[in-house]
Amino acid sequence: MKVDCETSEFNFLYNKDLSKIKRLAIEIHAQMGEENWFILINYILKYFNNVQNANFDYNKNFNKEFYFESKFIL
C-alpha cells in the first residue's frame, strides 16, 4: 500500500486494522505535529518492521518517506 494523502495519514491509518497489508510505503507529514507523529509511527510499528532502519526523529520543517514490511505476512 502506498500512502501519500497530504497531511491526512494520521486519520487515514490510526486505529485501523493494518494486519492484511504486506508492504507500506508512506510519506508522513510534519504538519500533524510531533505528538501525532510519534503516535502514528508507534502504531505502524505494531504491524510492520522498519526494514530500512529509518530514523523516525521528528522535524517540524520536513516530511519523511518510509517503507515498512509486515510482521505477519511473509
mmJSON file of the N, C-alpha and C atoms, coordinates in Angstrom:
{"data_MODEL":{"atom_site":{
"group_PDB":["ATOM","ATOM","ATOM","ATOM","ATOM","ATOM","ATOM","ATOM","ATOM","ATOM","ATOM","ATOM","ATOM","ATOM","ATOM","ATOM","ATOM","ATOM","ATOM","ATOM","ATOM","ATOM","ATOM","ATOM","ATOM","ATOM","ATOM","ATOM","ATOM","ATOM","ATOM","ATOM","ATOM","ATOM","ATOM","ATOM","ATOM","ATOM","ATOM","ATOM","ATOM","ATOM","ATOM","ATOM","ATOM","ATOM","ATOM","ATOM","ATOM","ATOM","ATOM","ATOM","ATOM","ATOM","ATOM","ATOM","ATOM","ATOM","ATOM","ATOM","ATOM","ATOM","ATOM","ATOM","ATOM","ATOM","ATOM","ATOM","ATOM","ATOM","ATOM","ATOM","ATOM","ATOM","ATOM","ATOM","ATOM","ATOM","ATOM","ATOM","ATOM","ATOM","ATOM","ATOM","ATOM","ATOM","ATOM","ATOM","ATOM","ATOM","ATOM","ATOM","ATOM","ATOM","ATOM","ATOM","ATOM","ATOM","ATOM","ATOM","ATOM","ATOM","ATOM","ATOM","ATOM","ATOM","ATOM","ATOM","ATOM","ATOM","ATOM","ATOM","ATOM","ATOM","ATOM","ATOM","ATOM","ATOM","ATOM","ATOM","ATOM","ATOM","ATOM","ATOM","ATOM","ATOM","ATOM","ATOM","ATOM","ATOM","ATOM","ATOM","ATOM","ATOM","ATOM","ATOM","ATOM","ATOM","ATOM","ATOM","ATOM","ATOM","ATOM","ATOM","ATOM","ATOM","ATOM","ATOM","ATOM","ATOM","ATOM","ATOM","ATOM","ATOM","ATOM","ATOM","ATOM","ATOM","ATOM","ATOM","ATOM","ATOM","ATOM","ATOM","ATOM","ATOM","ATOM","ATOM","ATOM","ATOM","ATOM","ATOM","ATOM","ATOM","ATOM","ATOM","ATOM","ATOM","ATOM","ATOM","ATOM","ATOM","ATOM","ATOM","ATOM","ATOM","ATOM","ATOM","ATOM","ATOM","ATOM","ATOM","ATOM","ATOM","ATOM","ATOM","ATOM","ATOM","ATOM","ATOM","ATOM","ATOM","ATOM","ATOM","ATOM","ATOM","ATOM","ATOM","ATOM","ATOM","ATOM","ATOM","ATOM","ATOM","ATOM","ATOM","ATOM","ATOM","ATOM","ATOM","ATOM","ATOM"],
"id":[1,2,3,4,5,6,7,8,9,10,11,12,13,14,15,16,17,18,19,20,21,22,23,24,25,26,27,28,29,30,31,32,33,34,35,36,37,38,39,40,41,42,43,44,45,46,47,48,49,50,51,52,53,54,55,56,57,58,59,60,61,62,63,64,65,66,67,68,69,70,71,72,73,74,75,76,77,78,79,80,81,82,83,84,85,86,87,88,89,90,91,92,93,94,95,96,97,98,99,100,101,102,103,104,105,106,107,108,109,110,111,112,113,114,115,116,117,118,119,120,121,122,123,124,125,126,127,128,129,130,131,132,133,134,135,136,137,138,139,140,141,142,143,144,145,146,147,148,149,150,151,152,153,154,155,156,157,158,159,160,161,162,163,164,165,166,167,168,169,170,171,172,173,174,175,176,177,178,179,180,181,182,183,184,185,186,187,188,189,190,191,192,193,194,195,196,197,198,199,200,201,202,203,204,205,206,207,208,209,210,211,212,213,214,215,216,217,218,219,220,221,222],
"type_symbol":["N","C","C","N","C","C","N","C","C","N","C","C","N","C","C","N","C","C","N","C","C","N","C","C","N","C","C","N","C","C","N","C","C","N","C","C","N","C","C","N","C","C","N","C","C","N","C","C","N","C","C","N","C","C","N","C","C","N","C","C","N","C","C","N","C","C","N","C","C","N","C","C","N","C","C","N","C","C","N","C","C","N","C","C","N","C","C","N","C","C","N","C","C","N","C","C","N","C","C","N","C","C","N","C","C","N","C","C","N","C","C","N","C","C","N","C","C","N","C","C","N","C","C","N","C","C","N","C","C","N","C","C","N","C","C","N","C","C","N","C","C","N","C","C","N","C","C","N","C","C","N","C","C","N","C","C","N","C","C","N","C","C","N","C","C","N","C","C","N","C","C","N","C","C","N","C","C","N","C","C","N","C","C","N","C","C","N","C","C","N","C","C","N","C","C","N","C","C","N","C","C","N","C","C","N","C","C","N","C","C","N","C","C","N","C","C","N","C","C","N","C","C"],
"label_atom_id":["N","CA","C","N","CA","C","N","CA","C","N","CA","C","N","CA","C","N","CA","C","N","CA","C","N","CA","C","N","CA","C","N","CA","C","N","CA","C","N","CA","C","N","CA","C","N","CA","C","N","CA","C","N","CA","C","N","CA","C","N","CA","C","N","CA","C","N","CA","C","N","CA","C","N","CA","C","N","CA","C","N","CA","C","N","CA","C","N","CA","C","N","CA","C","N","CA","C","N","CA","C","N","CA","C","N","CA","C","N","CA","C","N","CA","C","N","CA","C","N","CA","C","N","CA","C","N","CA","C","N","CA","C","N","CA","C","N","CA","C","N","CA","C","N","CA","C","N","CA","C","N","CA","C","N","CA","C","N","CA","C","N","CA","C","N","CA","C","N","CA","C","N","CA","C","N","CA","C","N","CA","C","N","CA","C","N","CA","C","N","CA","C","N","CA","C","N","CA","C","N","CA","C","N","CA","C","N","CA","C","N","CA","C","N","CA","C","N","CA","C","N","CA","C","N","CA","C","N","CA","C","N","CA","C","N","CA","C","N","CA","C","N","CA","C","N","CA","C","N","CA","C","N","CA","C","N","CA","C"],
"label_alt_id":[null,null,null,null,null,null,null,null,null,null,null,null,null,null,null,null,null,null,null,null,null,null,null,null,null,null,null,null,null,null,null,null,null,null,null,null,null,null,null,null,null,null,null,null,null,null,null,null,null,null,null,null,null,null,null,null,null,null,null,null,null,null,null,null,null,null,null,null,null,null,null,null,null,null,null,null,null,null,null,null,null,null,null,null,null,null,null,null,null,null,null,null,null,null,null,null,null,null,null,null,null,null,null,null,null,null,null,null,null,null,null,null,null,null,null,null,null,null,null,null,null,null,null,null,null,null,null,null,null,null,null,null,null,null,null,null,null,null,null,null,null,null,null,null,null,null,null,null,null,null,null,null,null,null,null,null,null,null,null,null,null,null,null,null,null,null,null,null,null,null,null,null,null,null,null,null,null,null,null,null,null,null,null,null,null,null,null,null,null,null,null,null,null,null,null,null,null,null,null,null,null,null,null,null,null,null,null,null,null,null,null,null,null,null,null,null,null,null,null,null,null,null],
"label_comp_id":["MET","MET","MET","LYS","LYS","LYS","VAL","VAL","VAL","ASP","ASP","ASP","CYS","CYS","CYS","GLU","GLU","GLU","THR","THR","THR","SER","SER","SER","GLU","GLU","GLU","PHE","PHE","PHE","ASN","ASN","ASN","PHE","PHE","PHE","LEU","LEU","LEU","TYR","TYR","TYR","ASN","ASN","ASN","LYS","LYS","LYS","ASP","ASP","ASP","LEU","LEU","LEU","SER","SER","SER","LYS","LYS","LYS","ILE","ILE","ILE","LYS","LYS","LYS","ARG","ARG","ARG","LEU","LEU","LEU","ALA","ALA","ALA","ILE","ILE","ILE","GLU","GLU","GLU","ILE","ILE","ILE","HIS","HIS","HIS","ALA","ALA","ALA","GLN","GLN","GLN","MET","MET","MET","GLY","GLY","GLY","GLU","GLU","GLU","GLU","GLU","GLU","ASN","ASN","ASN","TRP","TRP","TRP","PHE","PHE","PHE","ILE","ILE","ILE","LEU","LEU","LEU","ILE","ILE","ILE","ASN","ASN","ASN","TYR","TYR","TYR","ILE","ILE","ILE","LEU","LEU","LEU","LYS","LYS","LYS","TYR","TYR","TYR","PHE","PHE","PHE","ASN","ASN","ASN","ASN","ASN","ASN","VAL","VAL","VAL","GLN","GLN","GLN","ASN","ASN","ASN","ALA","ALA","ALA","ASN","ASN","ASN","PHE","PHE","PHE","ASP","ASP","ASP","TYR","TYR","TYR","ASN","ASN","ASN","LYS","LYS","LYS","ASN","ASN","ASN","PHE","PHE","PHE","ASN","ASN","ASN","LYS","LYS","LYS","GLU","GLU","GLU","PHE","PHE","PHE","TYR","TYR","TYR","PHE","PHE","PHE","GLU","GLU","GLU","SER","SER","SER","LYS","LYS","LYS","PHE","PHE","PHE","ILE","ILE","ILE","LEU","LEU","LEU"],
"label_asym_id":["A","A","A","A","A","A","A","A","A","A","A","A","A","A","A","A","A","A","A","A","A","A","A","A","A","A","A","A","A","A","A","A","A","A","A","A","A","A","A","A","A","A","A","A","A","A","A","A","A","A","A","A","A","A","A","A","A","A","A","A","A","A","A","A","A","A","A","A","A","A","A","A","A","A","A","A","A","A","A","A","A","A","A","A","A","A","A","A","A","A","A","A","A","A","A","A","A","A","A","A","A","A","A","A","A","A","A","A","A","A","A","A","A","A","A","A","A","A","A","A","A","A","A","A","A","A","A","A","A","A","A","A","A","A","A","A","A","A","A","A","A","A","A","A","A","A","A","A","A","A","A","A","A","A","A","A","A","A","A","A","A","A","A","A","A","A","A","A","A","A","A","A","A","A","A","A","A","A","A","A","A","A","A","A","A","A","A","A","A","A","A","A","A","A","A","A","A","A","A","A","A","A","A","A","A","A","A","A","A","A","A","A","A","A","A","A","A","A","A","A","A","A"],
"label_entity_id":["1","1","1","1","1","1","1","1","1","1","1","1","1","1","1","1","1","1","1","1","1","1","1","1","1","1","1","1","1","1","1","1","1","1","1","1","1","1","1","1","1","1","1","1","1","1","1","1","1","1","1","1","1","1","1","1","1","1","1","1","1","1","1","1","1","1","1","1","1","1","1","1","1","1","1","1","1","1","1","1","1","1","1","1","1","1","1","1","1","1","1","1","1","1","1","1","1","1","1","1","1","1","1","1","1","1","1","1","1","1","1","1","1","1","1","1","1","1","1","1","1","1","1","1","1","1","1","1","1","1","1","1","1","1","1","1","1","1","1","1","1","1","1","1","1","1","1","1","1","1","1","1","1","1","1","1","1","1","1","1","1","1","1","1","1","1","1","1","1","1","1","1","1","1","1","1","1","1","1","1","1","1","1","1","1","1","1","1","1","1","1","1","1","1","1","1","1","1","1","1","1","1","1","1","1","1","1","1","1","1","1","1","1","1","1","1","1","1","1","1","1","1"],
"label_seq_id":[1,1,1,2,2,2,3,3,3,4,4,4,5,5,5,6,6,6,7,7,7,8,8,8,9,9,9,10,10,10,11,11,11,12,12,12,13,13,13,14,14,14,15,15,15,16,16,16,17,17,17,18,18,18,19,19,19,20,20,20,21,21,21,22,22,22,23,23,23,24,24,24,25,25,25,26,26,26,27,27,27,28,28,28,29,29,29,30,30,30,31,31,31,32,32,32,33,33,33,34,34,34,35,35,35,36,36,36,37,37,37,38,38,38,39,39,39,40,40,40,41,41,41,42,42,42,43,43,43,44,44,44,45,45,45,46,46,46,47,47,47,48,48,48,49,49,49,50,50,50,51,51,51,52,52,52,53,53,53,54,54,54,55,55,55,56,56,56,57,57,57,58,58,58,59,59,59,60,60,60,61,61,61,62,62,62,63,63,63,64,64,64,65,65,65,66,66,66,67,67,67,68,68,68,69,69,69,70,70,70,71,71,71,72,72,72,73,73,73,74,74,74],
"pdbx_PDB_ins_code":[null,null,null,null,null,null,null,null,null,null,null,null,null,null,null,null,null,null,null,null,null,null,null,null,null,null,null,null,null,null,null,null,null,null,null,null,null,null,null,null,null,null,null,null,null,null,null,null,null,null,null,null,null,null,null,null,null,null,null,null,null,null,null,null,null,null,null,null,null,null,null,null,null,null,null,null,null,null,null,null,null,null,null,null,null,null,null,null,null,null,null,null,null,null,null,null,null,null,null,null,null,null,null,null,null,null,null,null,null,null,null,null,null,null,null,null,null,null,null,null,null,null,null,null,null,null,null,null,null,null,null,null,null,null,null,null,null,null,null,null,null,null,null,null,null,null,null,null,null,null,null,null,null,null,null,null,null,null,null,null,null,null,null,null,null,null,null,null,null,null,null,null,null,null,null,null,null,null,null,null,null,null,null,null,null,null,null,null,null,null,null,null,null,null,null,null,null,null,null,null,null,null,null,null,null,null,null,null,null,null,null,null,null,null,null,null,null,null,null,null,null,null],
"Cartn_x":[0.845,0.0,0.896,0.602,1.316,0.367,0.835,0.013,0.719,0.063,0.539,-0.709,-1.263,-2.552,-2.423,-1.248,-1.018,-1.593,-1.003,-1.286,-2.453,-3.085,-4.212,-3.84,-2.562,-2.162,-2.511,-2.498,-2.874,-4.325,-5.225,-6.65,-6.915,-6.152,-6.341,-5.902,-4.832,-4.25,-4.47,-4.491,-4.515,-5.801,-5.62,-6.704,-7.407,-6.744,-7.277,-6.561,-7.213,-6.6,-5.645,-4.363,-3.339,-2.751,-3.341,-2.758,-2.751,-3.545,-3.595,-2.744,-2.023,-1.163,0.245,0.796,2.125,3.249,3.088,4.107,3.418,4.1,3.561,4.645,4.382,5.245,4.442,5.028,4.25,5.112,4.516,5.111,4.345,5.064,4.439,4.79,3.765,3.916,4.083,5.053,5.36,4.224,3.358,2.276,1.301,1.334,0.425,0.859,2.066,2.575,3.371,4.25,5.181,4.461,3.474,2.769,2.097,1.347,0.682,1.681,2.814,3.882,4.292,4.627,5.11,3.987,2.791,1.654,1.477,1.499,1.319,2.469,3.691,4.859,4.761,4.476,4.381,3.234,2.146,1.025,1.432,2.073,2.533,3.496,4.374,5.373,4.764,3.504,2.813,2.594,2.45,2.138,3.32,4.274,5.315,6.712,7.67,9.087,9.674,10.616,11.358,12.527,12.265,13.27,14.435,14.249,15.327,16.075,15.751,16.341,16.227,15.051,14.8,14.892,15.29,15.327,13.954,13.259,11.909,11.869,13.022,13.043,12.109,11.442,10.521,11.269,10.969,11.497,10.345,9.947,8.769,8.898,10.091,10.313,10.356,10.289,10.475,9.463,8.938,8.167,9.162,8.778,9.688,8.941,9.676,9.141,9.723,8.849,9.251,8.737,9.419,8.997,8.999,7.903,7.747,7.297,7.623,7.126,6.43,5.365,4.527,5.296,4.919,5.459,4.736,3.574,2.698,2.567,2.702,2.537,3.913,4.223,5.539,5.462],
"Cartn_y":[-1.159,0.0,1.23,2.174,3.447,4.519,5.256,6.296,7.637,8.545,9.927,10.798,11.016,11.719,13.112,13.691,15.109,15.587,15.153,15.536,14.778,13.862,13.109,11.685,11.347,9.962,9.504,10.413,10.024,9.55,10.359,9.995,8.781,8.619,7.511,6.172,6.147,4.883,4.57,5.582,5.323,4.608,3.582,2.728,1.927,1.725,0.867,-0.477,-1.515,-2.844,-2.885,-2.919,-2.932,-4.324,-5.328,-6.668,-7.383,-6.934,-7.606,-6.906,-5.891,-5.143,-5.713,-6.098,-6.716,-5.681,-4.617,-3.563,-2.208,-1.286,0.058,1.062,1.865,2.991,4.244,5.117,6.26,7.507,8.63,9.919,10.451,10.719,11.251,12.727,13.531,14.981,15.554,16.426,17.046,17.937,18.376,19.276,18.651,17.326,16.68,16.942,17.444,17.742,16.582,16.915,15.926,14.8,15.13,14.096,13.081,13.559,12.639,11.886,12.518,11.864,10.571,10.679,9.511,8.52,8.999,8.09,7.242,7.871,7.132,6.176,6.623,5.756,4.521,4.713,3.583,2.655,3.207,2.372,1.529,2.136,1.414,0.296,0.564,-0.436,-1.635,-1.555,-2.733,-3.782,-3.331,-4.196,-4.453,-3.53,-3.559,-3.479,-4.037,-3.92,-2.716,-2.092,-0.965,-1.532,-2.012,-2.753,-1.89,-0.602,0.273,0.922,0.483,1.105,2.622,3.077,4.509,5.233,6.462,7.354,8.026,7.846,8.378,9.726,10.357,11.649,12.635,13.412,14.431,15.725,16.352,17.673,18.471,19.526,20.286,20.896,20.915,21.517,20.509,19.199,18.206,17.072,16.654,15.426,14.306,13.077,11.955,10.819,10.097,8.914,7.672,6.659,5.427,4.222,3.105,1.832,0.784,0.057,-0.969,-2.279,-3.391,-4.712,-5.366,-6.077,-6.678,-7.626,-7.63,-8.582,-9.925,-9.938,-11.096,-11.818,-11.112,-11.694,-11.882,-13.091,-13.361,-13.388],
"Cartn_z":[0.0,0.0,0.0,-0.866,-0.896,-0.368,0.609,1.216,1.062,0.389,0.283,0.259,1.424,1.499,2.1,1.926,2.203,3.531,4.61,6.0,6.635,5.926,6.487,6.856,6.824,7.086,8.498,9.47,10.829,10.852,10.325,10.303,9.429,8.388,7.452,8.047,8.837,9.305,10.785,11.626,13.066,13.49,14.306,14.807,13.716,12.599,11.532,11.584,11.094,11.025,9.833,10.121,9.07,8.869,9.485,9.511,8.156,7.213,5.909,4.849,5.263,4.341,4.429,3.287,3.257,3.302,2.556,2.495,2.582,3.229,3.375,3.022,2.018,1.658,1.975,2.765,3.254,3.377,3.056,3.369,4.57,5.652,6.854,6.95,7.135,7.108,8.508,8.646,9.929,10.427,9.534,9.914,10.914,11.053,12.015,13.45,13.641,14.976,15.534,16.455,16.996,17.746,18.544,19.309,18.385,17.407,16.468,15.604,15.291,14.532,15.23,16.509,17.248,17.563,17.778,17.967,16.717,15.54,14.289,14.025,14.2,13.994,14.889,16.16,17.084,16.732,16.24,15.801,14.588,13.615,12.422,12.814,13.772,14.173,14.901,15.298,15.853,14.768,13.53,12.402,11.474,11.451,10.43,11.022,10.272,10.592,9.882,10.519,9.963,9.163,7.96,7.193,6.712,6.655,6.2,7.363,8.578,9.771,9.72,9.361,9.207,10.54,10.462,11.613,11.699,12.815,12.965,13.67,13.851,14.522,13.832,14.628,14.13,13.863,12.744,12.421,11.832,12.501,12.081,10.693,10.141,8.826,7.682,8.011,6.96,7.061,5.935,5.826,5.544,5.857,5.609,4.934,4.097,3.436,4.092,4.291,4.948,4.171,4.378,3.793,4.903,5.014,6.031,5.392,6.054,5.647,6.825,6.534,7.549,8.471,9.736,10.697,10.581,9.919,9.939,8.599,7.508,6.169,5.553,5.178,4.571,3.074],
"occupancy":[1.0,1.0,1.0,1.0,1.0,1.0,1.0,1.0,1.0,1.0,1.0,1.0,1.0,1.0,1.0,1.0,1.0,1.0,1.0,1.0,1.0,1.0,1.0,1.0,1.0,1.0,1.0,1.0,1.0,1.0,1.0,1.0,1.0,1.0,1.0,1.0,1.0,1.0,1.0,1.0,1.0,1.0,1.0,1.0,1.0,1.0,1.0,1.0,1.0,1.0,1.0,1.0,1.0,1.0,1.0,1.0,1.0,1.0,1.0,1.0,1.0,1.0,1.0,1.0,1.0,1.0,1.0,1.0,1.0,1.0,1.0,1.0,1.0,1.0,1.0,1.0,1.0,1.0,1.0,1.0,1.0,1.0,1.0,1.0,1.0,1.0,1.0,1.0,1.0,1.0,1.0,1.0,1.0,1.0,1.0,1.0,1.0,1.0,1.0,1.0,1.0,1.0,1.0,1.0,1.0,1.0,1.0,1.0,1.0,1.0,1.0,1.0,1.0,1.0,1.0,1.0,1.0,1.0,1.0,1.0,1.0,1.0,1.0,1.0,1.0,1.0,1.0,1.0,1.0,1.0,1.0,1.0,1.0,1.0,1.0,1.0,1.0,1.0,1.0,1.0,1.0,1.0,1.0,1.0,1.0,1.0,1.0,1.0,1.0,1.0,1.0,1.0,1.0,1.0,1.0,1.0,1.0,1.0,1.0,1.0,1.0,1.0,1.0,1.0,1.0,1.0,1.0,1.0,1.0,1.0,1.0,1.0,1.0,1.0,1.0,1.0,1.0,1.0,1.0,1.0,1.0,1.0,1.0,1.0,1.0,1.0,1.0,1.0,1.0,1.0,1.0,1.0,1.0,1.0,1.0,1.0,1.0,1.0,1.0,1.0,1.0,1.0,1.0,1.0,1.0,1.0,1.0,1.0,1.0,1.0,1.0,1.0,1.0,1.0,1.0,1.0,1.0,1.0,1.0,1.0,1.0,1.0],
"B_iso_or_equiv":[0.0,0.0,0.0,0.0,0.0,0.0,0.0,0.0,0.0,0.0,0.0,0.0,0.0,0.0,0.0,0.0,0.0,0.0,0.0,0.0,0.0,0.0,0.0,0.0,0.0,0.0,0.0,0.0,0.0,0.0,0.0,0.0,0.0,0.0,0.0,0.0,0.0,0.0,0.0,0.0,0.0,0.0,0.0,0.0,0.0,0.0,0.0,0.0,0.0,0.0,0.0,0.0,0.0,0.0,0.0,0.0,0.0,0.0,0.0,0.0,0.0,0.0,0.0,0.0,0.0,0.0,0.0,0.0,0.0,0.0,0.0,0.0,0.0,0.0,0.0,0.0,0.0,0.0,0.0,0.0,0.0,0.0,0.0,0.0,0.0,0.0,0.0,0.0,0.0,0.0,0.0,0.0,0.0,0.0,0.0,0.0,0.0,0.0,0.0,0.0,0.0,0.0,0.0,0.0,0.0,0.0,0.0,0.0,0.0,0.0,0.0,0.0,0.0,0.0,0.0,0.0,0.0,0.0,0.0,0.0,0.0,0.0,0.0,0.0,0.0,0.0,0.0,0.0,0.0,0.0,0.0,0.0,0.0,0.0,0.0,0.0,0.0,0.0,0.0,0.0,0.0,0.0,0.0,0.0,0.0,0.0,0.0,0.0,0.0,0.0,0.0,0.0,0.0,0.0,0.0,0.0,0.0,0.0,0.0,0.0,0.0,0.0,0.0,0.0,0.0,0.0,0.0,0.0,0.0,0.0,0.0,0.0,0.0,0.0,0.0,0.0,0.0,0.0,0.0,0.0,0.0,0.0,0.0,0.0,0.0,0.0,0.0,0.0,0.0,0.0,0.0,0.0,0.0,0.0,0.0,0.0,0.0,0.0,0.0,0.0,0.0,0.0,0.0,0.0,0.0,0.0,0.0,0.0,0.0,0.0,0.0,0.0,0.0,0.0,0.0,0.0,0.0,0.0,0.0,0.0,0.0,0.0],
"pdbx_formal_charge":[null,null,null,null,null,null,null,null,null,null,null,null,null,null,null,null,null,null,null,null,null,null,null,null,null,null,null,null,null,null,null,null,null,null,null,null,null,null,null,null,null,null,null,null,null,null,null,null,null,null,null,null,null,null,null,null,null,null,null,null,null,null,null,null,null,null,null,null,null,null,null,null,null,null,null,null,null,null,null,null,null,null,null,null,null,null,null,null,null,null,null,null,null,null,null,null,null,null,null,null,null,null,null,null,null,null,null,null,null,null,null,null,null,null,null,null,null,null,null,null,null,null,null,null,null,null,null,null,null,null,null,null,null,null,null,null,null,null,null,null,null,null,null,null,null,null,null,null,null,null,null,null,null,null,null,null,null,null,null,null,null,null,null,null,null,null,null,null,null,null,null,null,null,null,null,null,null,null,null,null,null,null,null,null,null,null,null,null,null,null,null,null,null,null,null,null,null,null,null,null,null,null,null,null,null,null,null,null,null,null,null,null,null,null,null,null,null,null,null,null,null,null],
"auth_seq_id":[1,1,1,2,2,2,3,3,3,4,4,4,5,5,5,6,6,6,7,7,7,8,8,8,9,9,9,10,10,10,11,11,11,12,12,12,13,13,13,14,14,14,15,15,15,16,16,16,17,17,17,18,18,18,19,19,19,20,20,20,21,21,21,22,22,22,23,23,23,24,24,24,25,25,25,26,26,26,27,27,27,28,28,28,29,29,29,30,30,30,31,31,31,32,32,32,33,33,33,34,34,34,35,35,35,36,36,36,37,37,37,38,38,38,39,39,39,40,40,40,41,41,41,42,42,42,43,43,43,44,44,44,45,45,45,46,46,46,47,47,47,48,48,48,49,49,49,50,50,50,51,51,51,52,52,52,53,53,53,54,54,54,55,55,55,56,56,56,57,57,57,58,58,58,59,59,59,60,60,60,61,61,61,62,62,62,63,63,63,64,64,64,65,65,65,66,66,66,67,67,67,68,68,68,69,69,69,70,70,70,71,71,71,72,72,72,73,73,73,74,74,74],
"auth_comp_id":["MET","MET","MET","LYS","LYS","LYS","VAL","VAL","VAL","ASP","ASP","ASP","CYS","CYS","CYS","GLU","GLU","GLU","THR","THR","THR","SER","SER","SER","GLU","GLU","GLU","PHE","PHE","PHE","ASN","ASN","ASN","PHE","PHE","PHE","LEU","LEU","LEU","TYR","TYR","TYR","ASN","ASN","ASN","LYS","LYS","LYS","ASP","ASP","ASP","LEU","LEU","LEU","SER","SER","SER","LYS","LYS","LYS","ILE","ILE","ILE","LYS","LYS","LYS","ARG","ARG","ARG","LEU","LEU","LEU","ALA","ALA","ALA","ILE","ILE","ILE","GLU","GLU","GLU","ILE","ILE","ILE","HIS","HIS","HIS","ALA","ALA","ALA","GLN","GLN","GLN","MET","MET","MET","GLY","GLY","GLY","GLU","GLU","GLU","GLU","GLU","GLU","ASN","ASN","ASN","TRP","TRP","TRP","PHE","PHE","PHE","ILE","ILE","ILE","LEU","LEU","LEU","ILE","ILE","ILE","ASN","ASN","ASN","TYR","TYR","TYR","ILE","ILE","ILE","LEU","LEU","LEU","LYS","LYS","LYS","TYR","TYR","TYR","PHE","PHE","PHE","ASN","ASN","ASN","ASN","ASN","ASN","VAL","VAL","VAL","GLN","GLN","GLN","ASN","ASN","ASN","ALA","ALA","ALA","ASN","ASN","ASN","PHE","PHE","PHE","ASP","ASP","ASP","TYR","TYR","TYR","ASN","ASN","ASN","LYS","LYS","LYS","ASN","ASN","ASN","PHE","PHE","PHE","ASN","ASN","ASN","LYS","LYS","LYS","GLU","GLU","GLU","PHE","PHE","PHE","TYR","TYR","TYR","PHE","PHE","PHE","GLU","GLU","GLU","SER","SER","SER","LYS","LYS","LYS","PHE","PHE","PHE","ILE","ILE","ILE","LEU","LEU","LEU"],
"auth_asym_id":["A","A","A","A","A","A","A","A","A","A","A","A","A","A","A","A","A","A","A","A","A","A","A","A","A","A","A","A","A","A","A","A","A","A","A","A","A","A","A","A","A","A","A","A","A","A","A","A","A","A","A","A","A","A","A","A","A","A","A","A","A","A","A","A","A","A","A","A","A","A","A","A","A","A","A","A","A","A","A","A","A","A","A","A","A","A","A","A","A","A","A","A","A","A","A","A","A","A","A","A","A","A","A","A","A","A","A","A","A","A","A","A","A","A","A","A","A","A","A","A","A","A","A","A","A","A","A","A","A","A","A","A","A","A","A","A","A","A","A","A","A","A","A","A","A","A","A","A","A","A","A","A","A","A","A","A","A","A","A","A","A","A","A","A","A","A","A","A","A","A","A","A","A","A","A","A","A","A","A","A","A","A","A","A","A","A","A","A","A","A","A","A","A","A","A","A","A","A","A","A","A","A","A","A","A","A","A","A","A","A","A","A","A","A","A","A","A","A","A","A","A","A"],
"auth_atom_id":["N","CA","C","N","CA","C","N","CA","C","N","CA","C","N","CA","C","N","CA","C","N","CA","C","N","CA","C","N","CA","C","N","CA","C","N","CA","C","N","CA","C","N","CA","C","N","CA","C","N","CA","C","N","CA","C","N","CA","C","N","CA","C","N","CA","C","N","CA","C","N","CA","C","N","CA","C","N","CA","C","N","CA","C","N","CA","C","N","CA","C","N","CA","C","N","CA","C","N","CA","C","N","CA","C","N","CA","C","N","CA","C","N","CA","C","N","CA","C","N","CA","C","N","CA","C","N","CA","C","N","CA","C","N","CA","C","N","CA","C","N","CA","C","N","CA","C","N","CA","C","N","CA","C","N","CA","C","N","CA","C","N","CA","C","N","CA","C","N","CA","C","N","CA","C","N","CA","C","N","CA","C","N","CA","C","N","CA","C","N","CA","C","N","CA","C","N","CA","C","N","CA","C","N","CA","C","N","CA","C","N","CA","C","N","CA","C","N","CA","C","N","CA","C","N","CA","C","N","CA","C","N","CA","C","N","CA","C","N","CA","C","N","CA","C","N","CA","C","N","CA","C","N","CA","C","N","CA","C"],
"pdbx_PDB_model_num":[1,1,1,1,1,1,1,1,1,1,1,1,1,1,1,1,1,1,1,1,1,1,1,1,1,1,1,1,1,1,1,1,1,1,1,1,1,1,1,1,1,1,1,1,1,1,1,1,1,1,1,1,1,1,1,1,1,1,1,1,1,1,1,1,1,1,1,1,1,1,1,1,1,1,1,1,1,1,1,1,1,1,1,1,1,1,1,1,1,1,1,1,1,1,1,1,1,1,1,1,1,1,1,1,1,1,1,1,1,1,1,1,1,1,1,1,1,1,1,1,1,1,1,1,1,1,1,1,1,1,1,1,1,1,1,1,1,1,1,1,1,1,1,1,1,1,1,1,1,1,1,1,1,1,1,1,1,1,1,1,1,1,1,1,1,1,1,1,1,1,1,1,1,1,1,1,1,1,1,1,1,1,1,1,1,1,1,1,1,1,1,1,1,1,1,1,1,1,1,1,1,1,1,1,1,1,1,1,1,1,1,1,1,1,1,1,1,1,1,1,1,1]
}}}
